[in-house]
């Protein structure tokens, strides 16, 4: 059972296989979990939205960098 993270969100329990998510995500989840293994849904949503915003920003930055590389490769 060491590879399962059990959390409770609004009274419903979830077993999360830890081998399927990154160490960074596990650390972030552990910061959201209180002493009785509960996660506040508002905190979870906030963390998800922040991660999504970071992901979208990275995608846009990578696309722009690829465009610059392509334009420099074909002057």
CHARMM internal coordinates of N, CA and C (Angstrom, degrees):
IC EDIT
DIST 1 N 1 CA 1.4581
DIST 1 CA 1 C 1.5242
ANGL 1 N 1 CA 1 C 112.25
DIST 1 C 2 N 1.3282
ANGL 1 CA 1 C 2 N 118.37
DIHE 1 N 1 CA 1 C 2 N 2.09
DIST 2 N 2 CA 1.4557
ANGL 1 C 2 N 2 CA 120.21
DIHE 1 CA 1 C 2 N 2 CA 179.85
DIST 2 CA 2 C 1.5208
ANGL 2 N 2 CA 2 C 112.84
DIHE 1 C 2 N 2 CA 2 C -66.64
DIST 2 C 3 N 1.3071
ANGL 2 CA 2 C 3 N 116.93
DIHE 2 N 2 CA 2 C 3 N -19.70
DIST 3 N 3 CA 1.4636
ANGL 2 C 3 N 3 CA 119.27
DIHE 2 CA 2 C 3 N 3 CA -176.48
DIST 3 CA 3 C 1.5278
ANGL 3 N 3 CA 3 C 112.21
DIHE 2 C 3 N 3 CA 3 C -99.26
DIST 3 C 4 N 1.3386
ANGL 3 CA 3 C 4 N 117.01
DIHE 3 N 3 CA 3 C 4 N 21.76
DIST 4 N 4 CA 1.4596
ANGL 3 C 4 N 4 CA 122.24
DIHE 3 CA 3 C 4 N 4 CA 177.84
DIST 4 CA 4 C 1.5263
ANGL 4 N 4 CA 4 C 109.08
DIHE 3 C 4 N 4 CA 4 C -125.19
DIST 4 C 5 N 1.3215
ANGL 4 CA 4 C 5 N 116.28
DIHE 4 N 4 CA 4 C 5 N 131.36
DIST 5 N 5 CA 1.4578
ANGL 4 C 5 N 5 CA 121.70
DIHE 4 CA 4 C 5 N 5 CA 172.76
DIST 5 CA 5 C 1.5187
ANGL 5 N 5 CA 5 C 107.01
DIHE 4 C 5 N 5 CA 5 C -106.52
DIST 5 C 6 N 1.3261
ANGL 5 CA 5 C 6 N 116.89
DIHE 5 N 5 CA 5 C 6 N 116.89
DIST 6 N 6 CA 1.4660
ANGL 5 C 6 N 6 CA 121.40
DIHE 5 CA 5 C 6 N 6 CA -179.41
DIST 6 CA 6 C 1.5165
ANGL 6 N 6 CA 6 C 108.71
DIHE 5 C 6 N 6 CA 6 C -98.74
DIST 6 C 7 N 1.3396
ANGL 6 CA 6 C 7 N 115.32
DIHE 6 N 6 CA 6 C 7 N 124.87
DIST 7 N 7 CA 1.4609
ANGL 6 C 7 N 7 CA 120.95
DIHE 6 CA 6 C 7 N 7 CA 177.95
DIST 7 CA 7 C 1.5193
ANGL 7 N 7 CA 7 C 109.38
DIHE 6 C 7 N 7 CA 7 C -130.19
DIST 7 C 8 N 1.3273
ANGL 7 CA 7 C 8 N 115.14
DIHE 7 N 7 CA 7 C 8 N 161.85
DIST 8 N 8 CA 1.4514
ANGL 7 C 8 N 8 CA 121.51
DIHE 7 CA 7 C 8 N 8 CA 178.75
DIST 8 CA 8 C 1.5284
ANGL 8 N 8 CA 8 C 108.03
DIHE 7 C 8 N 8 CA 8 C -125.84
DIST 8 C 9 N 1.3194
ANGL 8 CA 8 C 9 N 115.46
DIHE 8 N 8 CA 8 C 9 N 125.55
DIST 9 N 9 CA 1.4627
ANGL 8 C 9 N 9 CA 121.53
DIHE 8 CA 8 C 9 N 9 CA 177.44
DIST 9 CA 9 C 1.5230
ANGL 9 N 9 CA 9 C 107.02
DIHE 8 C 9 N 9 CA 9 C -123.57
DIST 9 C 10 N 1.3065
ANGL 9 CA 9 C 10 N 116.65
DIHE 9 N 9 CA 9 C 10 N 116.67
DIST 10 N 10 CA 1.4672
ANGL 9 C 10 N 10 CA 124.35
DIHE 9 CA 9 C 10 N 10 CA -178.66
DIST 10 CA 10 C 1.5353
ANGL 10 N 10 CA 10 C 110.96
DIHE 9 C 10 N 10 CA 10 C 49.26
DIST 10 C 11 N 1.3247
ANGL 10 CA 10 C 11 N 115.99
DIHE 10 N 10 CA 10 C 11 N 48.13
DIST 11 N 11 CA 1.4488
ANGL 10 C 11 N 11 CA 120.78
DIHE 10 CA 10 C 11 N 11 CA 175.41
DIST 11 CA 11 C 1.5159
ANGL 11 N 11 CA 11 C 115.82
DIHE 10 C 11 N 11 CA 11 C 80.49
DIST 11 C 12 N 1.3062
ANGL 11 CA 11 C 12 N 117.70
DIHE 11 N 11 CA 11 C 12 N -2.52
DIST 12 N 12 CA 1.4684
ANGL 11 C 12 N 12 CA 120.78
DIHE 11 CA 11 C 12 N 12 CA 179.69
DIST 12 CA 12 C 1.5185
ANGL 12 N 12 CA 12 C 109.10
DIHE 11 C 12 N 12 CA 12 C -107.68
DIST 12 C 13 N 1.3284
ANGL 12 CA 12 C 13 N 116.34
DIHE 12 N 12 CA 12 C 13 N 129.38
DIST 13 N 13 CA 1.4585
ANGL 12 C 13 N 13 CA 121.32
DIHE 12 CA 12 C 13 N 13 CA -177.29
DIST 13 CA 13 C 1.5304
ANGL 13 N 13 CA 13 C 111.53
DIHE 12 C 13 N 13 CA 13 C -91.56
DIST 13 C 14 N 1.3181
ANGL 13 CA 13 C 14 N 114.53
DIHE 13 N 13 CA 13 C 14 N 141.47
DIST 14 N 14 CA 1.4585
ANGL 13 C 14 N 14 CA 121.89
DIHE 13 CA 13 C 14 N 14 CA 178.42
DIST 14 CA 14 C 1.5197
ANGL 14 N 14 CA 14 C 108.83
DIHE 13 C 14 N 14 CA 14 C -130.33
DIST 14 C 15 N 1.3188
ANGL 14 CA 14 C 15 N 115.65
DIHE 14 N 14 CA 14 C 15 N 136.25
DIST 15 N 15 CA 1.4551
ANGL 14 C 15 N 15 CA 121.97
DIHE 14 CA 14 C 15 N 15 CA 173.20
DIST 15 CA 15 C 1.5215
ANGL 15 N 15 CA 15 C 107.40
DIHE 14 C 15 N 15 CA 15 C -103.81
DIST 15 C 16 N 1.3127
ANGL 15 CA 15 C 16 N 115.91
DIHE 15 N 15 CA 15 C 16 N 116.37
DIST 16 N 16 CA 1.4598
ANGL 15 C 16 N 16 CA 121.41
DIHE 15 CA 15 C 16 N 16 CA -177.53
DIST 16 CA 16 C 1.5210
ANGL 16 N 16 CA 16 C 108.29
DIHE 15 C 16 N 16 CA 16 C -103.73
DIST 16 C 17 N 1.3452
ANGL 16 CA 16 C 17 N 117.56
DIHE 16 N 16 CA 16 C 17 N 117.92
DIST 17 N 17 CA 1.4718
ANGL 16 C 17 N 17 CA 119.79
DIHE 16 CA 16 C 17 N 17 CA 177.19
DIST 17 CA 17 C 1.5329
ANGL 17 N 17 CA 17 C 109.30
DIHE 16 C 17 N 17 CA 17 C -67.93
DIST 17 C 18 N 1.3118
ANGL 17 CA 17 C 18 N 116.20
DIHE 17 N 17 CA 17 C 18 N 116.00
DIST 18 N 18 CA 1.4691
ANGL 17 C 18 N 18 CA 119.90
DIHE 17 CA 17 C 18 N 18 CA -174.39
DIST 18 CA 18 C 1.5207
ANGL 18 N 18 CA 18 C 113.21
DIHE 17 C 18 N 18 CA 18 C -69.70
DIST 18 C 19 N 1.3119
ANGL 18 CA 18 C 19 N 117.92
DIHE 18 N 18 CA 18 C 19 N -22.35
DIST 19 N 19 CA 1.4643
ANGL 18 C 19 N 19 CA 119.26
DIHE 18 CA 18 C 19 N 19 CA 179.62
DIST 19 CA 19 C 1.5302
ANGL 19 N 19 CA 19 C 112.02
DIHE 18 C 19 N 19 CA 19 C -73.97
DIST 19 C 20 N 1.3196
ANGL 19 CA 19 C 20 N 118.16
DIHE 19 N 19 CA 19 C 20 N -10.99
DIST 20 N 20 CA 1.4594
ANGL 19 C 20 N 20 CA 121.72
DIHE 19 CA 19 C 20 N 20 CA -178.37
DIST 20 CA 20 C 1.5323
ANGL 20 N 20 CA 20 C 113.61
DIHE 19 C 20 N 20 CA 20 C -95.97
DIST 20 C 21 N 1.3417
ANGL 20 CA 20 C 21 N 117.37
DIHE 20 N 20 CA 20 C 21 N -3.25
DIST 21 N 21 CA 1.4588
ANGL 20 C 21 N 21 CA 120.19
DIHE 20 CA 20 C 21 N 21 CA 179.50
DIST 21 CA 21 C 1.5245
ANGL 21 N 21 CA 21 C 109.65
DIHE 20 C 21 N 21 CA 21 C -130.20
DIST 21 C 22 N 1.3168
ANGL 21 CA 21 C 22 N 115.62
DIHE 21 N 21 CA 21 C 22 N 158.59
DIST 22 N 22 CA 1.4598
ANGL 21 C 22 N 22 CA 120.27
DIHE 21 CA 21 C 22 N 22 CA -175.93
DIST 22 CA 22 C 1.5213
ANGL 22 N 22 CA 22 C 111.75
DIHE 21 C 22 N 22 CA 22 C -72.89
DIST 22 C 23 N 1.3105
ANGL 22 CA 22 C 23 N 114.80
DIHE 22 N 22 CA 22 C 23 N 160.87
DIST 23 N 23 CA 1.4621
ANGL 22 C 23 N 23 CA 121.31
DIHE 22 CA 22 C 23 N 23 CA 177.51
DIST 23 CA 23 C 1.5324
ANGL 23 N 23 CA 23 C 110.32
DIHE 22 C 23 N 23 CA 23 C -61.93
DIST 23 C 24 N 1.3316
ANGL 23 CA 23 C 24 N 116.97
DIHE 23 N 23 CA 23 C 24 N -37.66
DIST 24 N 24 CA 1.4607
ANGL 23 C 24 N 24 CA 121.01
DIHE 23 CA 23 C 24 N 24 CA 179.59
DIST 24 CA 24 C 1.5354
ANGL 24 N 24 CA 24 C 111.07
DIHE 23 C 24 N 24 CA 24 C -63.47
DIST 24 C 25 N 1.3303
ANGL 24 CA 24 C 25 N 116.68
DIHE 24 N 24 CA 24 C 25 N -39.05
DIST 25 N 25 CA 1.4595
ANGL 24 C 25 N 25 CA 120.80
DIHE 24 CA 24 C 25 N 25 CA 178.22
DIST 25 CA 25 C 1.5196
ANGL 25 N 25 CA 25 C 110.49
DIHE 24 C 25 N 25 CA 25 C -67.62
DIST 25 C 26 N 1.3233
ANGL 25 CA 25 C 26 N 117.04
DIHE 25 N 25 CA 25 C 26 N -39.73
DIST 26 N 26 CA 1.4684
ANGL 25 C 26 N 26 CA 120.29
DIHE 25 CA 25 C 26 N 26 CA 176.74
DIST 26 CA 26 C 1.5271
ANGL 26 N 26 CA 26 C 111.33
DIHE 25 C 26 N 26 CA 26 C -61.33
DIST 26 C 27 N 1.3068
ANGL 26 CA 26 C 27 N 116.00
DIHE 26 N 26 CA 26 C 27 N -42.39
DIST 27 N 27 CA 1.4637
ANGL 26 C 27 N 27 CA 119.83
DIHE 26 CA 26 C 27 N 27 CA 178.68
DIST 27 CA 27 C 1.5247
ANGL 27 N 27 CA 27 C 110.13
DIHE 26 C 27 N 27 CA 27 C -63.12
DIST 27 C 28 N 1.3336
ANGL 27 CA 27 C 28 N 116.49
DIHE 27 N 27 CA 27 C 28 N -44.46
DIST 28 N 28 CA 1.4646
ANGL 27 C 28 N 28 CA 120.43
DIHE 27 CA 27 C 28 N 28 CA 179.03
DIST 28 CA 28 C 1.5330
ANGL 28 N 28 CA 28 C 111.00
DIHE 27 C 28 N 28 CA 28 C -62.28
DIST 28 C 29 N 1.3278
ANGL 28 CA 28 C 29 N 117.20
DIHE 28 N 28 CA 28 C 29 N -41.94
DIST 29 N 29 CA 1.4672
ANGL 28 C 29 N 29 CA 120.51
DIHE 28 CA 28 C 29 N 29 CA 177.89
DIST 29 CA 29 C 1.5263
ANGL 29 N 29 CA 29 C 111.07
DIHE 28 C 29 N 29 CA 29 C -63.32
DIST 29 C 30 N 1.3205
ANGL 29 CA 29 C 30 N 116.56
DIHE 29 N 29 CA 29 C 30 N -41.55
DIST 30 N 30 CA 1.4627
ANGL 29 C 30 N 30 CA 119.92
DIHE 29 CA 29 C 30 N 30 CA -179.72
DIST 30 CA 30 C 1.5243
ANGL 30 N 30 CA 30 C 111.90
DIHE 29 C 30 N 30 CA 30 C -62.70
DIST 30 C 31 N 1.3292
ANGL 30 CA 30 C 31 N 117.19
DIHE 30 N 30 CA 30 C 31 N -29.57
DIST 31 N 31 CA 1.4625
ANGL 30 C 31 N 31 CA 120.25
DIHE 30 CA 30 C 31 N 31 CA 176.13
DIST 31 CA 31 C 1.5255
ANGL 31 N 31 CA 31 C 111.70
DIHE 30 C 31 N 31 CA 31 C -70.31
DIST 31 C 32 N 1.3297
ANGL 31 CA 31 C 32 N 117.38
DIHE 31 N 31 CA 31 C 32 N -23.66
DIST 32 N 32 CA 1.4596
ANGL 31 C 32 N 32 CA 121.68
DIHE 31 CA 31 C 32 N 32 CA -179.31
DIST 32 CA 32 C 1.5330
ANGL 32 N 32 CA 32 C 113.01
DIHE 31 C 32 N 32 CA 32 C -88.38
DIST 32 C 33 N 1.3234
ANGL 32 CA 32 C 33 N 116.80
DIHE 32 N 32 CA 32 C 33 N -19.04
DIST 33 N 33 CA 1.4641
ANGL 32 C 33 N 33 CA 121.80
DIHE 32 CA 32 C 33 N 33 CA -174.44
DIST 33 CA 33 C 1.5241
ANGL 33 N 33 CA 33 C 110.06
DIHE 32 C 33 N 33 CA 33 C -85.62
DIST 33 C 34 N 1.3426
ANGL 33 CA 33 C 34 N 116.17
DIHE 33 N 33 CA 33 C 34 N 130.96
DIST 34 N 34 CA 1.4652
ANGL 33 C 34 N 34 CA 119.46
DIHE 33 CA 33 C 34 N 34 CA 176.44
DIST 34 CA 34 C 1.5274
ANGL 34 N 34 CA 34 C 109.80
DIHE 33 C 34 N 34 CA 34 C -87.77
DIST 34 C 35 N 1.3297
ANGL 34 CA 34 C 35 N 117.02
DIHE 34 N 34 CA 34 C 35 N -175.61
DIST 35 N 35 CA 1.4673
ANGL 34 C 35 N 35 CA 121.52
DIHE 34 CA 34 C 35 N 35 CA -174.07
DIST 35 CA 35 C 1.5235
ANGL 35 N 35 CA 35 C 113.79
DIHE 34 C 35 N 35 CA 35 C -65.00
DIST 35 C 36 N 1.3373
ANGL 35 CA 35 C 36 N 118.18
DIHE 35 N 35 CA 35 C 36 N -20.11
DIST 36 N 36 CA 1.4666
ANGL 35 C 36 N 36 CA 119.88
DIHE 35 CA 35 C 36 N 36 CA 178.33
DIST 36 CA 36 C 1.5261
ANGL 36 N 36 CA 36 C 111.93
DIHE 35 C 36 N 36 CA 36 C -103.03
DIST 36 C 37 N 1.3287
ANGL 36 CA 36 C 37 N 116.10
DIHE 36 N 36 CA 36 C 37 N 21.98
DIST 37 N 37 CA 1.4725
ANGL 36 C 37 N 37 CA 123.94
DIHE 36 CA 36 C 37 N 37 CA 176.55
DIST 37 CA 37 C 1.5301
ANGL 37 N 37 CA 37 C 113.38
DIHE 36 C 37 N 37 CA 37 C 67.72
DIST 37 C 38 N 1.3132
ANGL 37 CA 37 C 38 N 117.75
DIHE 37 N 37 CA 37 C 38 N 21.09
DIST 38 N 38 CA 1.4647
ANGL 37 C 38 N 38 CA 121.58
DIHE 37 CA 37 C 38 N 38 CA 178.23
DIST 38 CA 38 C 1.5189
ANGL 38 N 38 CA 38 C 110.85
DIHE 37 C 38 N 38 CA 38 C -94.09
DIST 38 C 39 N 1.3263
ANGL 38 CA 38 C 39 N 115.11
DIHE 38 N 38 CA 38 C 39 N 146.84
DIST 39 N 39 CA 1.4566
ANGL 38 C 39 N 39 CA 121.88
DIHE 38 CA 38 C 39 N 39 CA 173.65
DIST 39 CA 39 C 1.5251
ANGL 39 N 39 CA 39 C 107.71
DIHE 38 C 39 N 39 CA 39 C -120.12
DIST 39 C 40 N 1.3172
ANGL 39 CA 39 C 40 N 115.92
DIHE 39 N 39 CA 39 C 40 N 127.83
DIST 40 N 40 CA 1.4563
ANGL 39 C 40 N 40 CA 121.17
DIHE 39 CA 39 C 40 N 40 CA 175.73
DIST 40 CA 40 C 1.5314
ANGL 40 N 40 CA 40 C 107.83
DIHE 39 C 40 N 40 CA 40 C -70.67
DIST 40 C 41 N 1.3409
ANGL 40 CA 40 C 41 N 119.04
DIHE 40 N 40 CA 40 C 41 N 123.24
DIST 41 N 41 CA 1.4642
ANGL 40 C 41 N 41 CA 121.43
DIHE 40 CA 40 C 41 N 41 CA -177.87
DIST 41 CA 41 C 1.5388
ANGL 41 N 41 CA 41 C 113.21
DIHE 40 C 41 N 41 CA 41 C -56.74
DIST 41 C 42 N 1.3413
ANGL 41 CA 41 C 42 N 117.26
DIHE 41 N 41 CA 41 C 42 N -35.06
DIST 42 N 42 CA 1.4667
ANGL 41 C 42 N 42 CA 119.31
DIHE 41 CA 41 C 42 N 42 CA 178.29
DIST 42 CA 42 C 1.5213
ANGL 42 N 42 CA 42 C 111.25
DIHE 41 C 42 N 42 CA 42 C -64.84
DIST 42 C 43 N 1.3207
ANGL 42 CA 42 C 43 N 116.56
DIHE 42 N 42 CA 42 C 43 N -39.51
DIST 43 N 43 CA 1.4671
ANGL 42 C 43 N 43 CA 120.25
DIHE 42 CA 42 C 43 N 43 CA 178.08
DIST 43 CA 43 C 1.5208
ANGL 43 N 43 CA 43 C 110.89
DIHE 42 C 43 N 43 CA 43 C -66.53
DIST 43 C 44 N 1.3390
ANGL 43 CA 43 C 44 N 116.26
DIHE 43 N 43 CA 43 C 44 N -40.05
DIST 44 N 44 CA 1.4568
ANGL 43 C 44 N 44 CA 120.48
DIHE 43 CA 43 C 44 N 44 CA 178.72
DIST 44 CA 44 C 1.5243
ANGL 44 N 44 CA 44 C 110.89
DIHE 43 C 44 N 44 CA 44 C -64.81
DIST 44 C 45 N 1.3223
ANGL 44 CA 44 C 45 N 117.08
DIHE 44 N 44 CA 44 C 45 N -43.81
DIST 45 N 45 CA 1.4624
ANGL 44 C 45 N 45 CA 120.92
DIHE 44 CA 44 C 45 N 45 CA 178.27
DIST 45 CA 45 C 1.5205
ANGL 45 N 45 CA 45 C 110.81
DIHE 44 C 45 N 45 CA 45 C -62.97
DIST 45 C 46 N 1.3131
ANGL 45 CA 45 C 46 N 117.18
DIHE 45 N 45 CA 45 C 46 N -42.88
DIST 46 N 46 CA 1.4675
ANGL 45 C 46 N 46 CA 121.01
DIHE 45 CA 45 C 46 N 46 CA 178.91
DIST 46 CA 46 C 1.5245
ANGL 46 N 46 CA 46 C 110.47
DIHE 45 C 46 N 46 CA 46 C -60.35
DIST 46 C 47 N 1.3375
ANGL 46 CA 46 C 47 N 116.80
DIHE 46 N 46 CA 46 C 47 N -46.25
DIST 47 N 47 CA 1.4631
ANGL 46 C 47 N 47 CA 121.03
DIHE 46 CA 46 C 47 N 47 CA 179.41
DIST 47 CA 47 C 1.5280
ANGL 47 N 47 CA 47 C 110.69
DIHE 46 C 47 N 47 CA 47 C -62.68
DIST 47 C 48 N 1.3246
ANGL 47 CA 47 C 48 N 117.01
DIHE 47 N 47 CA 47 C 48 N -40.92
DIST 48 N 48 CA 1.4603
ANGL 47 C 48 N 48 CA 120.74
DIHE 47 CA 47 C 48 N 48 CA 179.00
DIST 48 CA 48 C 1.5297
ANGL 48 N 48 CA 48 C 110.83
DIHE 47 C 48 N 48 CA 48 C -63.41
DIST 48 C 49 N 1.3178
ANGL 48 CA 48 C 49 N 116.74
DIHE 48 N 48 CA 48 C 49 N -45.85
DIST 49 N 49 CA 1.4648
ANGL 48 C 49 N 49 CA 120.36
DIHE 48 CA 48 C 49 N 49 CA -179.08
DIST 49 CA 49 C 1.5245
ANGL 49 N 49 CA 49 C 111.62
DIHE 48 C 49 N 49 CA 49 C -64.86
DIST 49 C 50 N 1.3190
ANGL 49 CA 49 C 50 N 117.15
DIHE 49 N 49 CA 49 C 50 N -39.62
DIST 50 N 50 CA 1.4603
ANGL 49 C 50 N 50 CA 120.51
DIHE 49 CA 49 C 50 N 50 CA 177.12
DIST 50 CA 50 C 1.5276
ANGL 50 N 50 CA 50 C 110.97
DIHE 49 C 50 N 50 CA 50 C -63.81
DIST 50 C 51 N 1.3305
ANGL 50 CA 50 C 51 N 116.81
DIHE 50 N 50 CA 50 C 51 N -43.85
DIST 51 N 51 CA 1.4632
ANGL 50 C 51 N 51 CA 120.81
DIHE 50 CA 50 C 51 N 51 CA 178.94
DIST 51 CA 51 C 1.5214
ANGL 51 N 51 CA 51 C 110.87
DIHE 50 C 51 N 51 CA 51 C -65.25
DIST 51 C 52 N 1.3226
ANGL 51 CA 51 C 52 N 116.57
DIHE 51 N 51 CA 51 C 52 N -38.70
DIST 52 N 52 CA 1.4600
ANGL 51 C 52 N 52 CA 120.75
DIHE 51 CA 51 C 52 N 52 CA 178.76
DIST 52 CA 52 C 1.5300
ANGL 52 N 52 CA 52 C 110.69
DIHE 51 C 52 N 52 CA 52 C -65.13
DIST 52 C 53 N 1.3163
ANGL 52 CA 52 C 53 N 116.32
DIHE 52 N 52 CA 52 C 53 N -41.06
DIST 53 N 53 CA 1.4629
ANGL 52 C 53 N 53 CA 120.63
DIHE 52 CA 52 C 53 N 53 CA 178.68
DIST 53 CA 53 C 1.5305
ANGL 53 N 53 CA 53 C 110.88
DIHE 52 C 53 N 53 CA 53 C -63.90
DIST 53 C 54 N 1.3229
ANGL 53 CA 53 C 54 N 116.32
DIHE 53 N 53 CA 53 C 54 N -42.64
DIST 54 N 54 CA 1.4659
ANGL 53 C 54 N 54 CA 120.46
DIHE 53 CA 53 C 54 N 54 CA 177.31
DIST 54 CA 54 C 1.5194
ANGL 54 N 54 CA 54 C 110.42
DIHE 53 C 54 N 54 CA 54 C -62.52
DIST 54 C 55 N 1.3241
ANGL 54 CA 54 C 55 N 116.40
DIHE 54 N 54 CA 54 C 55 N -44.23
DIST 55 N 55 CA 1.4645
ANGL 54 C 55 N 55 CA 121.18
DIHE 54 CA 54 C 55 N 55 CA 179.38
DIST 55 CA 55 C 1.5257
ANGL 55 N 55 CA 55 C 111.41
DIHE 54 C 55 N 55 CA 55 C -60.77
DIST 55 C 56 N 1.3196
ANGL 55 CA 55 C 56 N 116.48
DIHE 55 N 55 CA 55 C 56 N -45.15
DIST 56 N 56 CA 1.4662
ANGL 55 C 56 N 56 CA 120.05
DIHE 55 CA 55 C 56 N 56 CA 179.70
DIST 56 CA 56 C 1.5218
ANGL 56 N 56 CA 56 C 111.63
DIHE 55 C 56 N 56 CA 56 C -64.63
DIST 56 C 57 N 1.3224
ANGL 56 CA 56 C 57 N 117.00
DIHE 56 N 56 CA 56 C 57 N -39.87
DIST 57 N 57 CA 1.4629
ANGL 56 C 57 N 57 CA 120.78
DIHE 56 CA 56 C 57 N 57 CA 177.87
DIST 57 CA 57 C 1.5190
ANGL 57 N 57 CA 57 C 110.63
DIHE 56 C 57 N 57 CA 57 C -63.08
DIST 57 C 58 N 1.3272
ANGL 57 CA 57 C 58 N 116.94
DIHE 57 N 57 CA 57 C 58 N -42.78
DIST 58 N 58 CA 1.4625
ANGL 57 C 58 N 58 CA 120.48
DIHE 57 CA 57 C 58 N 58 CA 178.03
DIST 58 CA 58 C 1.5290
ANGL 58 N 58 CA 58 C 111.74
DIHE 57 C 58 N 58 CA 58 C -63.27
DIST 58 C 59 N 1.3256
ANGL 58 CA 58 C 59 N 117.34
DIHE 58 N 58 CA 58 C 59 N -41.93
DIST 59 N 59 CA 1.4644
ANGL 58 C 59 N 59 CA 120.69
DIHE 58 CA 58 C 59 N 59 CA 178.79
DIST 59 CA 59 C 1.5204
ANGL 59 N 59 CA 59 C 111.02
DIHE 58 C 59 N 59 CA 59 C -60.74
DIST 59 C 60 N 1.3190
ANGL 59 CA 59 C 60 N 116.91
DIHE 59 N 59 CA 59 C 60 N -44.97
DIST 60 N 60 CA 1.4662
ANGL 59 C 60 N 60 CA 121.43
DIHE 59 CA 59 C 60 N 60 CA -179.91
DIST 60 CA 60 C 1.5230
ANGL 60 N 60 CA 60 C 110.19
DIHE 59 C 60 N 60 CA 60 C -64.24
DIST 60 C 61 N 1.3319
ANGL 60 CA 60 C 61 N 117.01
DIHE 60 N 60 CA 60 C 61 N -42.88
DIST 61 N 61 CA 1.4604
ANGL 60 C 61 N 61 CA 121.15
DIHE 60 CA 60 C 61 N 61 CA 179.67
DIST 61 CA 61 C 1.5218
ANGL 61 N 61 CA 61 C 111.06
DIHE 60 C 61 N 61 CA 61 C -63.34
DIST 61 C 62 N 1.3174
ANGL 61 CA 61 C 62 N 117.05
DIHE 61 N 61 CA 61 C 62 N -41.96
DIST 62 N 62 CA 1.4706
ANGL 61 C 62 N 62 CA 120.92
DIHE 61 CA 61 C 62 N 62 CA 178.40
DIST 62 CA 62 C 1.5255
ANGL 62 N 62 CA 62 C 110.53
DIHE 61 C 62 N 62 CA 62 C -65.07
DIST 62 C 63 N 1.3309
ANGL 62 CA 62 C 63 N 117.76
DIHE 62 N 62 CA 62 C 63 N -41.72
DIST 63 N 63 CA 1.4610
ANGL 62 C 63 N 63 CA 120.61
DIHE 62 CA 62 C 63 N 63 CA 177.80
DIST 63 CA 63 C 1.5258
ANGL 63 N 63 CA 63 C 111.05
DIHE 62 C 63 N 63 CA 63 C -61.21
DIST 63 C 64 N 1.3223
ANGL 63 CA 63 C 64 N 116.84
DIHE 63 N 63 CA 63 C 64 N -43.98
DIST 64 N 64 CA 1.4659
ANGL 63 C 64 N 64 CA 120.58
DIHE 63 CA 63 C 64 N 64 CA 179.15
DIST 64 CA 64 C 1.5277
ANGL 64 N 64 CA 64 C 110.58
DIHE 63 C 64 N 64 CA 64 C -63.81
DIST 64 C 65 N 1.3309
ANGL 64 CA 64 C 65 N 116.79
DIHE 64 N 64 CA 64 C 65 N -42.15
DIST 65 N 65 CA 1.4599
ANGL 64 C 65 N 65 CA 120.55
DIHE 64 CA 64 C 65 N 65 CA 179.03
DIST 65 CA 65 C 1.5250
ANGL 65 N 65 CA 65 C 110.93
DIHE 64 C 65 N 65 CA 65 C -63.35
DIST 65 C 66 N 1.3276
ANGL 65 CA 65 C 66 N 117.12
DIHE 65 N 65 CA 65 C 66 N -40.93
DIST 66 N 66 CA 1.4700
ANGL 65 C 66 N 66 CA 120.56
DIHE 65 CA 65 C 66 N 66 CA 177.03
DIST 66 CA 66 C 1.5188
ANGL 66 N 66 CA 66 C 111.71
DIHE 65 C 66 N 66 CA 66 C -63.71
DIST 66 C 67 N 1.3267
ANGL 66 CA 66 C 67 N 117.15
DIHE 66 N 66 CA 66 C 67 N -39.32
DIST 67 N 67 CA 1.4602
ANGL 66 C 67 N 67 CA 120.83
DIHE 66 CA 66 C 67 N 67 CA 177.53
DIST 67 CA 67 C 1.5251
ANGL 67 N 67 CA 67 C 110.72
DIHE 66 C 67 N 67 CA 67 C -63.41
DIST 67 C 68 N 1.3264
ANGL 67 CA 67 C 68 N 116.82
DIHE 67 N 67 CA 67 C 68 N -42.28
DIST 68 N 68 CA 1.4663
ANGL 67 C 68 N 68 CA 120.79
DIHE 67 CA 67 C 68 N 68 CA 178.81
DIST 68 CA 68 C 1.5189
ANGL 68 N 68 CA 68 C 110.01
DIHE 67 C 68 N 68 CA 68 C -64.38
DIST 68 C 69 N 1.3273
ANGL 68 CA 68 C 69 N 117.55
DIHE 68 N 68 CA 68 C 69 N -43.60
DIST 69 N 69 CA 1.4627
ANGL 68 C 69 N 69 CA 120.65
DIHE 68 CA 68 C 69 N 69 CA 178.25
DIST 69 CA 69 C 1.5264
ANGL 69 N 69 CA 69 C 111.44
DIHE 68 C 69 N 69 CA 69 C -61.98
DIST 69 C 70 N 1.3240
ANGL 69 CA 69 C 70 N 116.55
DIHE 69 N 69 CA 69 C 70 N -42.70
DIST 70 N 70 CA 1.4640
ANGL 69 C 70 N 70 CA 120.31
DIHE 69 CA 69 C 70 N 70 CA 179.18
DIST 70 CA 70 C 1.5238
ANGL 70 N 70 CA 70 C 111.67
DIHE 69 C 70 N 70 CA 70 C -65.05
DIST 70 C 71 N 1.3255
ANGL 70 CA 70 C 71 N 116.69
DIHE 70 N 70 CA 70 C 71 N -40.83
DIST 71 N 71 CA 1.4707
ANGL 70 C 71 N 71 CA 119.06
DIHE 70 CA 70 C 71 N 71 CA -179.59
DIST 71 CA 71 C 1.5355
ANGL 71 N 71 CA 71 C 110.73
DIHE 70 C 71 N 71 CA 71 C -70.17
DIST 71 C 72 N 1.3249
ANGL 71 CA 71 C 72 N 118.04
DIHE 71 N 71 CA 71 C 72 N -31.98
DIST 72 N 72 CA 1.4670
ANGL 71 C 72 N 72 CA 120.50
DIHE 71 CA 71 C 72 N 72 CA 176.61
DIST 72 CA 72 C 1.5193
ANGL 72 N 72 CA 72 C 111.71
DIHE 71 C 72 N 72 CA 72 C -75.10
DIST 72 C 73 N 1.3205
ANGL 72 CA 72 C 73 N 117.24
DIHE 72 N 72 CA 72 C 73 N -27.89
DIST 73 N 73 CA 1.4589
ANGL 72 C 73 N 73 CA 121.44
DIHE 72 CA 72 C 73 N 73 CA 179.22
DIST 73 CA 73 C 1.5261
ANGL 73 N 73 CA 73 C 110.64
DIHE 72 C 73 N 73 CA 73 C -74.59
DIST 73 C 74 N 1.3257
ANGL 73 CA 73 C 74 N 117.09
DIHE 73 N 73 CA 73 C 74 N -31.48
DIST 74 N 74 CA 1.4758
ANGL 73 C 74 N 74 CA 122.69
DIHE 73 CA 73 C 74 N 74 CA -178.25
DIST 74 CA 74 C 1.5293
ANGL 74 N 74 CA 74 C 110.17
DIHE 73 C 74 N 74 CA 74 C -119.62
DIST 74 C 75 N 1.3230
ANGL 74 CA 74 C 75 N 118.84
DIHE 74 N 74 CA 74 C 75 N 73.18
DIST 75 N 75 CA 1.4757
ANGL 74 C 75 N 75 CA 119.70
DIHE 74 CA 74 C 75 N 75 CA -177.61
DIST 75 CA 75 C 1.5060
ANGL 75 N 75 CA 75 C 113.29
DIHE 74 C 75 N 75 CA 75 C -72.28
END
COOR INIT
IC SEED 1 N 1 CA 1 C
IC BUILD
